[in-house]
Amino acid sequence: MTYSNFSQKSVQQLIIFSFLAFIFSFSFITNSFAQDESATDSTPTEEHMDVILAIDVSSSMKVEDVTPTRLEAVKSAAQQLMSVHPTARYGIILFAGESMIYARLGDPDIDLYQLLEQINTDLVDGTGTVIGEALDASIKEFERVGSTNRKIIIFSDGATSETDNLFKRALFLTSKKNVEVYAIGVGQAGEASITTPDQEHITIKSPYNDESLKAISTFTNGKYYHAQSFEEMSKIAEEISLLLNSK
């Protein structure tokens, strides 16, 4: 073999070796990148605690046995709860003779504190207390955002005005969807004052019935509370905040 043939063969081997080395290096880098990307994709996403505040805005919530009124005490308690859990996602359902979504769950473009301040008994039409319908609306909101950590805090002073079948259906669905419900009864039966649209203070027989709220807490393994004063409402909000922290 001449020197030139030997040199030419060595160059060819060197080229082949370099090409194989390049292919190996490229495969290694590509594989490493894919593994890193796969690891990133498999990182579990943060689980939000989603809380629906279901608030009774029927006319009886203007009764002043819980000062300044039942509804104002509820609004204060709701703000207290939100301040303790600022990272949770909140939504608001209002109900009376019908229910309405007042604030979408987790909407980043709304000021929930401001919306709470603006709640009054004129926002929802109709007479009655459709608690089951409010529960149904809450479930739909949870489903819409794909929620897995679901809580409902319901404030009301009356028994549901729906048929027994409709109410039981709502209870069954709430339980089936693994929703924790904290039911808070507001006020007490007996005589109490209320302010009329003409700003007159009159005494009425105060309506209060907590049968539906107790049924909700029993059927959903939740908890029932009864607030007969502003101070009791604040203490209940504090207790619920501690329970939410433990979940």
matplotlib code that plots the C-alpha trace (Angstrom):
import matplotlib.pyplot as plt

x = [0.0, 1.4, 1.4, -1.2, -3.6, -3.1, -3.7, -6.8, -8.2, -7.5, -9.3, -12.3, -12.4, -12.1, -15.0, -17.2, -16.2, -17.0, -20.4, -21.3, -20.2, -22.4, -25.4, -24.9, -24.5, -27.6, -29.7, -28.5, -29.4, -32.8, -33.6, -32.6, -34.8, -37.8, -37.3, -37.1, -40.3, -42.0, -41.1, -42.4, -45.7, -46.1, -45.8, -49.1, -51.0, -51.9, -55.3, -57.6, -60.1, -63.3, -65.9, -69.4, -71.1, -74.9, -76.8, -80.5, -81.7, -85.4, -87.2, -87.1, -83.3, -84.0, -85.2, -83.2, -83.0, -79.4, -78.0, -77.9, -79.9, -79.6, -78.3, -75.7, -74.4, -74.1, -72.2, -69.7, -69.2, -68.6, -65.9, -64.3, -64.1, -62.6, -59.9, -58.7, -58.5, -57.3, -55.9, -59.2, -61.4, -64.8, -68.2, -71.5, -75.0, -78.0, -81.4, -84.9, -87.9, -85.3, -81.5, -78.9, -75.1, -74.0, -70.2, -68.6, -66.3, -62.7, -63.4, -60.2, -61.8, -64.3, -63.9, -65.8, -65.6, -67.3, -69.9, -70.7, -71.2, -73.8, -75.9, -79.5, -82.9, -84.0, -81.5, -83.5, -87.2, -89.8, -90.9, -89.8, -86.5, -85.2, -82.3, -82.2, -82.0, -79.1, -77.3, -77.8, -76.4, -73.4, -72.7, -72.8, -70.2, -67.9, -68.3, -67.7, -64.2, -63.3, -63.2, -62.2, -62.0, -65.6, -67.2, -70.6, -71.3, -75.0, -76.7, -80.5, -83.3, -85.9, -87.0, -87.0, -90.1, -89.5, -91.3, -89.9, -88.8, -86.8, -85.1, -84.2, -82.8, -80.6, -79.4, -78.6, -76.7, -74.7, -73.8, -72.9, -70.5, -68.6, -69.4, -68.9, -71.7, -71.7, -75.3, -75.8, -79.2, -79.6, -82.0, -84.6, -88.4, -90.4, -91.1, -88.5, -88.2, -87.8, -87.3, -89.8, -89.0, -90.3, -87.7, -90.3, -89.4, -92.2, -92.5, -93.3, -93.5, -90.0, -89.9, -87.3, -87.2, -84.0, -85.3, -83.9, -80.5, -80.3, -81.3, -78.5, -75.8, -77.0, -77.3, -73.9, -71.9, -71.5, -72.2, -75.1, -74.7, -77.3, -76.4, -78.7, -76.5, -73.8, -71.2, -72.3, -72.1, -68.5, -67.6, -69.2, -67.2, -64.0, -64.8, -65.5, -62.2, -60.4, -62.2, -61.3, -57.7, -57.6, -58.9]
y = [0.0, 3.4, 6.3, 8.1, 5.2, 4.9, 8.6, 8.5, 5.6, 7.3, 10.4, 8.3, 6.6, 9.9, 11.3, 8.3, 8.5, 12.2, 11.7, 8.8, 11.0, 13.8, 11.5, 10.1, 13.6, 14.9, 11.9, 12.4, 16.1, 15.4, 12.6, 14.7, 17.6, 15.3, 13.9, 17.4, 18.4, 15.2, 15.9, 19.4, 18.2, 15.6, 18.2, 18.3, 21.6, 23.5, 22.6, 25.5, 25.6, 26.7, 28.4, 29.4, 31.9, 31.2, 34.2, 34.5, 37.9, 37.4, 40.3, 38.8, 39.2, 42.9, 42.0, 43.8, 41.1, 40.6, 44.1, 46.1, 43.6, 39.9, 40.6, 43.1, 40.7, 38.0, 40.4, 41.2, 37.5, 36.7, 39.4, 38.0, 34.6, 35.8, 37.8, 34.7, 32.6, 35.1, 32.3, 30.5, 31.0, 32.5, 32.8, 34.2, 32.8, 34.9, 33.4, 34.3, 33.2, 32.2, 32.0, 33.9, 33.8, 37.1, 36.5, 33.7, 31.4, 32.6, 35.5, 37.6, 40.7, 41.4, 43.0, 40.6, 42.9, 45.7, 43.3, 42.1, 45.6, 46.2, 43.1, 44.0, 42.4, 44.0, 42.0, 38.9, 38.8, 36.6, 35.6, 32.4, 30.7, 28.3, 26.8, 23.7, 25.8, 27.7, 24.4, 23.3, 26.6, 26.1, 22.6, 23.9, 26.6, 23.9, 21.8, 24.8, 25.4, 21.7, 22.1, 19.2, 21.0, 22.2, 24.1, 25.9, 28.3, 29.0, 31.8, 31.9, 32.5, 30.2, 26.8, 26.1, 27.1, 24.4, 21.1, 18.3, 16.3, 19.3, 20.0, 16.3, 16.0, 19.0, 17.4, 14.1, 15.8, 17.9, 14.8, 12.8, 15.5, 15.5, 19.1, 20.2, 22.5, 24.8, 26.0, 29.1, 30.1, 33.8, 35.4, 34.0, 33.5, 36.1, 39.8, 42.0, 45.4, 46.1, 49.3, 50.0, 51.7, 54.9, 54.5, 53.7, 51.2, 48.7, 45.6, 42.3, 38.6, 37.6, 34.6, 31.9, 28.3, 26.2, 22.8, 22.9, 24.1, 21.3, 18.8, 20.0, 19.7, 16.2, 14.9, 16.3, 15.6, 19.3, 21.5, 23.7, 26.9, 29.4, 33.0, 35.1, 38.2, 40.0, 38.8, 35.2, 35.5, 36.7, 33.8, 31.4, 32.8, 32.4, 28.8, 28.0, 29.6, 27.3, 24.3, 25.3, 25.7, 22.1, 20.6]
z = [0.0, -1.0, 1.4, -0.7, -0.5, 3.2, 3.7, 1.6, 3.6, 6.9, 5.8, 4.8, 8.2, 10.0, 8.0, 8.8, 12.5, 12.7, 11.0, 13.5, 16.4, 15.2, 14.8, 18.3, 19.8, 18.0, 19.2, 22.8, 22.8, 21.2, 23.6, 26.6, 25.5, 25.0, 28.5, 30.0, 28.2, 29.3, 32.9, 32.6, 31.1, 33.9, 36.6, 38.4, 38.1, 41.2, 42.5, 43.3, 46.1, 44.5, 46.7, 45.7, 48.0, 47.6, 49.1, 49.8, 48.6, 49.3, 50.9, 54.4, 54.3, 55.1, 58.6, 61.2, 63.9, 62.9, 62.8, 60.6, 58.5, 57.8, 54.3, 55.5, 58.1, 55.3, 53.1, 55.9, 56.6, 53.0, 52.8, 55.9, 54.4, 51.2, 53.0, 54.8, 51.6, 48.9, 46.7, 46.4, 43.4, 44.3, 42.6, 43.8, 43.2, 44.3, 44.9, 45.9, 43.7, 41.1, 41.1, 39.1, 38.6, 40.0, 39.7, 37.6, 39.4, 39.2, 36.9, 37.1, 35.7, 38.5, 41.9, 44.2, 47.2, 45.2, 43.9, 47.4, 48.5, 45.7, 46.6, 47.6, 47.6, 44.3, 42.2, 41.8, 40.8, 42.3, 45.8, 47.5, 48.3, 45.6, 47.5, 45.3, 42.2, 43.7, 44.4, 40.8, 39.5, 41.8, 40.4, 36.9, 37.7, 39.2, 36.1, 33.8, 35.3, 35.9, 39.6, 41.8, 45.2, 45.6, 48.5, 48.8, 51.6, 51.6, 53.5, 54.0, 56.4, 55.0, 53.9, 50.2, 48.3, 45.6, 45.4, 47.5, 44.4, 42.9, 46.2, 46.8, 43.3, 44.0, 47.2, 45.5, 42.7, 45.2, 47.2, 44.1, 42.9, 46.2, 47.1, 50.7, 51.8, 54.8, 55.5, 57.6, 58.9, 59.4, 61.9, 64.2, 64.4, 66.2, 66.0, 64.4, 62.7, 59.0, 57.1, 54.3, 51.0, 52.6, 55.3, 58.0, 60.7, 61.2, 63.3, 61.5, 62.4, 61.3, 59.1, 59.8, 58.9, 58.8, 57.8, 54.3, 55.5, 58.1, 55.4, 53.1, 55.8, 56.7, 53.2, 52.0, 55.2, 55.6, 58.6, 59.7, 61.6, 63.0, 63.3, 65.4, 65.7, 63.7, 66.2, 65.8, 62.1, 62.3, 64.6, 62.2, 59.3, 61.3, 62.1, 58.5, 57.5, 59.9, 58.4, 54.9, 56.0, 57.2, 53.9]

ax = plt.figure().add_subplot(projection="3d")
ax.plot(x, y, z, "-o")
ax.set_aspect("equal")
plt.show()
